[in-house]
């Protein structure tokens, strides 16, 4: 963010992702504690493409972001002010 002079980032759908199906934030087949499944309607959604999945895998997530590249990742940076600390 500092290198780009951005003060915030936000996820944005790419044009090719506009019609992708939305799935529950977590896969209930793999992780289904009651406190989450009861409130699933309140949680964010995920897409069906790998870059929109939540693997909850600490070691895999950074690799997925680096493979996607910042211009293709669906992350938009903006702002000209200083980045927050």
Backbone torsions as a table, in degrees:
resi	resn	phi	psi	omega
1	UNK	NA	-41.9	-178.3
2	UNK	-61.8	-42.0	-179.3
3	UNK	-63.0	-31.9	-179.9
4	UNK	-90.6	-8.9	-176.9
5	UNK	72.7	25.2	-177.2
6	UNK	-91.2	142.9	176.7
7	UNK	-105.3	-8.6	177.2
8	UNK	-155.8	158.9	172.1
9	UNK	-133.9	151.4	177.5
10	UNK	-149.2	144.9	177.7
11	UNK	-73.1	141.1	176.2
12	UNK	-138.2	142.7	176.9
13	UNK	-73.6	137.1	172.7
14	UNK	-76.6	158.7	179.8
15	UNK	-54.2	-38.5	-178.5
16	UNK	-72.7	-10.9	179.5
17	UNK	-99.1	-4.5	-173.1
18	UNK	-57.4	-34.7	-176.2
19	UNK	-105.7	14.0	-178.4
20	UNK	-71.3	146.0	179.2
21	UNK	-65.2	143.5	176.0
22	UNK	-95.7	135.0	-178.3
23	UNK	-117.3	163.5	174.9
24	UNK	-58.9	153.4	-177.2
25	UNK	-58.0	-39.1	176.6
26	UNK	-119.5	154.4	178.6
27	UNK	-82.3	111.1	-176.3
28	UNK	-64.5	-16.1	176.5
29	UNK	-74.3	-27.7	-176.2
30	UNK	-104.1	-26.1	-175.8
31	UNK	-152.0	111.4	-173.2
32	UNK	-142.2	53.5	175.4
33	UNK	-65.8	144.5	-176.3
34	UNK	-56.7	-40.0	-177.4
35	UNK	-63.9	-25.5	176.0
36	UNK	-87.5	-44.2	-177.2
37	UNK	-64.4	-32.4	177.3
38	UNK	-66.7	-26.3	-176.4
39	UNK	-115.8	20.1	-177.5
40	UNK	-56.6	-33.1	-179.5
41	UNK	-65.5	-17.1	179.6
42	UNK	-92.8	-14.3	-176.0
43	UNK	-85.8	158.1	176.1
44	UNK	-62.4	162.1	177.1
45	UNK	-99.2	166.9	174.4
46	UNK	-128.0	158.4	177.3
47	UNK	-90.8	177.2	-177.8
48	UNK	-92.5	-1.0	179.1
49	UNK	-92.8	152.6	-174.8
50	UNK	-54.5	-38.3	-177.4
51	UNK	-71.5	-11.8	177.5
52	UNK	-107.4	11.0	179.2
53	UNK	-91.0	152.6	176.1
54	UNK	-111.4	99.0	-175.5
55	UNK	-82.7	-19.4	-174.6
56	UNK	58.2	25.5	-179.6
57	UNK	-109.8	105.1	-175.7
58	UNK	-54.3	-39.1	-175.2
59	UNK	-80.9	-28.2	-178.1
60	UNK	-84.1	-34.3	-175.1
61	UNK	-59.5	-48.2	179.2
62	UNK	-60.9	-36.2	178.7
63	UNK	-65.3	-39.0	179.7
64	UNK	-64.7	-41.3	178.8
65	UNK	-66.1	-41.0	-178.4
66	UNK	-68.7	-32.1	177.6
67	UNK	-70.1	-32.0	-174.3
68	UNK	-75.1	-26.2	-178.8
69	UNK	74.4	140.9	-173.2
70	UNK	-63.7	-32.4	-178.7
71	UNK	-77.7	-16.8	-179.3
72	UNK	-109.7	-1.2	-169.2
73	UNK	-81.8	-13.4	-174.8
74	UNK	85.5	13.9	177.6
75	UNK	-109.0	124.0	-179.4
76	UNK	-109.4	127.6	176.8
77	UNK	-102.7	149.0	-176.9
78	UNK	-153.3	164.6	175.5
79	UNK	104.0	151.3	178.0
80	UNK	-119.3	-5.6	179.6
81	UNK	-80.9	178.3	-179.5
82	UNK	-67.7	148.1	177.2
83	UNK	-70.8	148.0	177.6
84	UNK	-65.5	153.1	-177.5
85	UNK	-67.2	NA	NA
